[in-house]
């Protein structure tokens, strides 16, 4: 495994990350994340005009994440401004480990409940943003061998702009991990999509399960897009999720006060900002399956779902997803990211489209650092030539 050359390791670096890089195209600052608390209005405006939607980096989700989760004092925000207007943000972290290896890098900051790493960049500023970010990384790499961008949607205008700048600068980069997430994106209506996705036998089985479940009591589907009852809804969701296998495994949100607070604060913020849809399947008023979806037009993101496992024989989660196909009727939503891992046993058979998402490693710094990176990434991709490292 390549190590950073001594000449690069000992290069002086700024004493603080709070530096400004001014160019003719704009100014990029690396600032503590709390600095953004003072400009939420500008941040929300940026989110509305972002080239690639990402609710996980919007103010109502990212701030609760940073406030509630541990070790966030080291997170910094790359803040890009043009003409006095905020046009780009990306949370980053100087990490001492690269997955299982002790290799320092500058990484985009994500956490276990953050499913998209695309920076928020205003349409029309994509090239200038990436150019400024890479110049900053070259200017103050510290001990980092390279820059690592996680959970980046591929094939988007934002990704295309990055590819263009990399080619322009003849800068080495590698796709070191690739997954294809289930995605809902179709011009078909809900019923037509269901018929195209599932076999006649499977659709018949779903109807049978719905009928048998209705024999147990009164079934109802509740769709909410406002903030009414959000606290009680979070109570019910947390209880439902904790009652199943996630609770037994200790991975349910309610198992950790930090993640429980994150759910409550972010869903309340999303609801107040019109960015949340809650879908609930109830039996005699009791939730059997629940789904929280983030709305960030033209995209939507399935954030969290849970179902009552004591009713598993009726497939309440699948029945709820059948109702969720009504998302296809929304004129402002062109696609929905499942936020699920590749080959998910349920949603992959239900949603037919796929969204490529990858991790990118990018050369930064001077000649020796880039030579060391070239050795490192060659070794990594030799083991995983199709970009499927873990």
N, C-alpha and C positions, 0 to 999 in steps of 0.2 A: 504494500500500500504506500502510495506516495506521501511524503511529508513536506511541509512548507520549507522552502530554502531558508537558511539562516539569514541571508541578506534581507529577505522579505519579512521574516519574523521580527527583526529588530528595527524595521523602518519606523520612524516616529509617526505617531498618529495623533489626531486631535484629542485633547484631554476630555472632551465631552462630545456626545453625539449631536448636540444642539447646534448644528452648523447650517449655514445658508450657502447654497450654490446658485448664483445669479447668472442667467444666460439671457440672450436676446429673446428667447421664447418664454421665459418665466423664471420663477424662483422655487427651488426645492429646499425645504427645511426638514431636519430630523429632530423631532421634538418629543417630550414626554407626552403620553397619551392624555393626561389630564388637561393639557392645553386645549384640546378640542372641546372640552365641556363648555367653553365660553363662546363657541361658534356653531351651535347646533342648527340654527336656522340656515346658515350657509352649507353645512353638512347635508341637511335634508334636501336642500335645493340641488346639490350635486347628485344625490341619489336619484332624484327624479329625472335627471338628464344624463345618467351614466350610460356609457357605451355598452357595457355589459352589466345587467342587473345582478346585485348580490346583497340580499337582505341581511346576511350575516355580518357585513361590514357597515350596515346602516346604523345610525346613532342609537335607535331604540333596541338594537340587539348587541352591538359591539360594546357599548358602554356598560350594560349590565354584566357582560362577560368579563370585562376588565375589572369591574368593581367587585364581583363576587368570587372569581376564581383565584387560586393561589399563584404566587410567583409572577404576578403581572407587573411588578414594579420595574422589571427589566424591558418591558415592551416599549417600543418607540413607534412613532407615526411618521412615515414619509409623507409630507404635506406639500403638494404642488400648487402653486398659485400663478395665475396669468392675469395681467391687467387689474390687479387688486381683487380677483375673484378666485375662490377655492375651486380647483378643477381636478384634483386627484388626491386620493389618500390610500396608503397601504401600511398596515401594521407589520412591524418587523421585529426580529429578535436576533441578537448575537448568541448563537448556540455553540456550546463546546463539544457536542456530540452530533453525529450524523447517523440517526437511527442507532444501530448497535456499534458503530465505530467512533472512536475518539478523534473526530475530524471537525475542527471549527468551521463554521460557515455563517453567513447572514441568511436567515430564513424568513419567509413570510410567516406571520404568527397565526396559527389555528389552534383549536382545542377539540376535544373529543365530540363536542356537539356543534361544531362549525363545519359545514359540509361544502363550502365553496371558498376558494382563495383568490378569486378575481378582484383586483383592486377596483375601487370606484374611480372612474375616469370619465370626465365629461366628453360627450361626442365631439370630435374634431380636435381633441387634445391628446389622442392616444400616442402618436409618434413623439411629441415633445415630452410627454410624461415618461415614457420608457428611456428616452435619451437622457433625461435628467436623472432618473433613478440609477442608471448604469454609470453615469459620470460620478454620482455621489459614491457608489460602491467602489469605483476605482480610486477616488480621492481619499476615502477613509475606510479601507478594508479591515484595519486592525489585524487580528490573528486569522481572519477568515480566509479559507482557501478559495471559496467560490460563493455565489449567491444561489439560493435554492427557493424556487417558487412551488408551493404545494397546492394541490386541488385546483389546478388551472383548467377551465373549460377550453377545449381545443377547437380550432376551426372558426372562431369568432372574430369579428373585426379587431377586438382588443388583442387577441393572440396574433392575428395577422400583422398588426402594427409592430409587435415585439419581434416577430420573425423578420420583418423588413429592416428594423434597426440592427438586429444581429448580423444580417447579411451585409448591410451598408458598412458596418464597422469590422467586418470579418472576424467577429467574436465567436469563439467556440461555445456551443451549448449542446446539451443532450437531453433527450426525453428518457428519463430513467425509470419511469413507472407509467403504465397506461391501464385504465379501466374503462369499461363501457357501461354506464348506468342506464337502467330502464328509464324511459322518458315517454311522456304522453304529448304527442304533437300530431294532430290530424285535422283535416277538414270535415271528417265524418261527424255525425251526431252521436250521442251516447249509445243509442240502441244499435245503430249500424256498426259502431266501433266494437261493441260487445260481440256482435255476430261475427265480425271479421277476426276477432282475437281468440275467442273460445270456441271449441267444437260444439256441435249440437248436443252431444252427450253431456259436456260440462255445463252448458247453459241449462239443460234440463235438471241437472243435479242441483244447481244453485236455486232454481225455482222450487224444487222439492224441499231444500233446506230452509228456504224462506217460509214456505207454507208450514212446515213442521215447527219452526220457531214461533210463528204466529199462533199456533195451537197452544203455546205455553202462556200466552197473555197478549196484551196490546202492544204491537210494534209501532215505533215511530222513528222518523228520521228528522233531526233538527239541524238546520244550517244557519249559522250566525256569522255576521260580518261586522258586528259592532262590539262595544265594550260591555254591554249589559250582562251581568252575571259572570263576569270573567273570573272573579275570585273563587266562586263556587265551582266553576268549570275546572279550574286548575286543581282544586281539592279533589274532585272526582277523578281527574286524569291521573294524578299522582298516586291515588289509592288503587286505581285499576291497574296501572303499570306495576306497582309494587306487589300486587297480589299474584303475579305470574312468575315466569322463569327468571325475569330480570331481577325481581326482588330476591328470589332465592340465591341468585348468583352475586348479589350485591351491586349490580350495575344499574338498577332503577334510579331515576333522578332523585327520588325521595330518600335514597340511601345516604346521600351526602347533602348536608345543609347548603353547601355552595351551589350545587346543581339544582336543588329545589328552588332556591332563591332566584337563580338564573331563569328558570322556567317561568316563575311567577312574574318577575319584573319584565322580562322580554315579551311575554304574551300580552301583558297589560299594555305595554308600550306599543306593540304592534297593533292591538285592537284600537287604541286611541288614535293611531295614525292611519287607520284604514288599511293596514297591511296584513291582516290576519283573517283567515276563514276557519271556523270551527265546525266540524261535522260530527254528529253523534247519533248512533243507533241505540235506541232505548227499548227496553221491555218493561211494561208497566211503570214507566218513568225512571227505571234504573239503567244507567249506561252499560251497554254490552260491548260497544266498540267506539273509539274516539280517534279523531284525526285533526291535527293542527297543521294548516298549510299557510306558508308565508306568501303574500302577494306582492310581487315587484314587477309590474308590467314592463315589457311584454311576457315576463316569465313568472312562474310560481314554483314553490319549493315545498315538498312534503317534509315537514320538520319532524314531527313525532306522531306515532300511532300506538294504540294499545287496545287489547280486547280481553274479555273475560274468558279465561281458559277453561272454566268449568262448562262453558257452552261451546267448546271447540268443535263438537260433532256437527254443529250448525254452521260452521265457518263464518262467524260474525264479522271478522276482519275483511274477508272477501266480499261479503254482502255490503259492507260499508264502502269498499272500493268500487263496487258496482254503482253505488249512488254518487261517488266522487267523479264518475265520468261526465257528470253535468258540467264539470270545469270546461269541457270542450265547447259549451255554448257561450262562454264569456267572450265578448268581442275584444276585451283588453288583454286577454291571456292567450298567447300563441302556443306556449309549451309549458309543461310542468316537469321539473326534475324530481325524480323519486328520492334523491339523496340516499339511495340504497346501494349496498355493495354489489358488484357484478355477480351475476348468477344467483340473485336472491330467489329463494324457492317459491315465493308467491308472486311478487310484483313482476318478475321477469316473464312470467307466463301470461300476465294480464296486459301489461303495456308493451307494445311491439317495437316502439322506436328506441334508439339508443343515443346517449350523449357521451362523447369521448372526454375524459377528464384525465389530466396527467400531472406528473411532477417534472419540473424542468430544473436542471443545474446549469449555471452560466458562469463562464470565466470572467474574472475581475482582476483589477490590479495591474502590476507590471509584468514584464517579460518572464521573470523567473517564477512568479506565482502562477502565471498562466501555463507555463511548462509543467509545473507540478500538478496543476489541475488536469492537464491533458493526460498525464500518467494515471491519475486517480480515476478519471471517468472512463478511460480505456479499460482499466481493470474491472470497474463496476459493470460496464455494458458487455464485457466479454462473458461475464457470468450470466447476464440477462440480456441477450442481444435484441429481444423484442420489446424491451422496456417494461419489464414486469417485476422489478425488484421490490423488496419489502424491507 
